[in-house]
Amino acid sequence: MDTVFLNGAFLPVAAARISPLDRGFLFADAVYEVIPVYGSRLFLWTPHYARLERSLAALDLKNPYRESDWHRLLAHLIEVNGGGDLSVYLEVTRGTEPVRDHRIPADLAPTVFALTQPALPPDPALEAQGMTVVLRPDFRWQRCDIKSTALLANVLLRESAREVGAGEALLVRDGCVLEGTSSNVLALHGNTVSSPPDGPLLLAGVTRDLVLELAEQSGFRTRRRTLTADDLGTAHEVWLTSTRRILAPVTRIEGRPVGSGRPGPAYQRIRAAFQKRLQAFLEAPPPSA
Ligand code: PMP
């Protein structure tokens, strides 16, 4: 995982250099994506790329490459890093400016960076016992729909969960549980899987959308609706979704068990449906073949 992409070049991470006057460094004037790779191929590319375009547009940042160029350069990065199952992290900043200035200069060349990360290993404790989470007041900004690198609030909130032995903090604003610090939240009541509606206060998760689709295909009803802490308290199952962890069962919220207090049968069904979808992806010929 040693080779990174920076501004058109593939080079060892130790040789990659970015100016301290890069606006990504100075102002977090930057967006990013994390895309899963299975069998050396980008999975769910289309929705991840669409979200990158939305994030860039929200910052009024010009997309530095065409979609096919992005795809080609990331495929090469995956190959030179040994391929297999991993994820790609990519970041686009507004670029390096001559002097530090809040005002956005015209015509900066964006900084484009990408690296690969190994896939997370399976977590038998998570599979067997599920995850403990806590609730925290959401003190992030009001454009959480943008996949911005300004993640300090997410980092501090995640840390506050870790300090009390929890795996994630669910963020609450005006009584609504919106999402985790790096995950979306879904709740099962009876046969209905619910997740909060999209809007400026949460990130539209690609994994969440796939899980909702798989839930429908598996015979569940799905709903987009606001979820309160009480809604989570009465849920039979609660799950978190994210690109790297895929689907995680939540079995304790603020010390209280969710449903049976164990990863539930619906979780197992959706997990199996995900594996089936992944198998179909791995067996399908690549689009270019
Ligand atoms: N919300 C936040 C705040 C996140 O950081 C992430 C992970 N990037 C998600 C949700 C999940 O999104 P995805 O499934 O597309 O990785």
Boltz pocket constraint, residues with backbone or C-beta under 6 A from the ligand:
constraints:
  - pocket:
      binder: B
      contacts: [[A, 34], [A, 144], [A, 179], [A, 180], [A, 181], [A, 182], [A, 183], [A, 184], [A, 203], [A, 204], [A, 205], [A, 206], [A, 207], [A, 208], [A, 241], [A, 242], [A, 243], [A, 244]]
      max_distance: 6.0
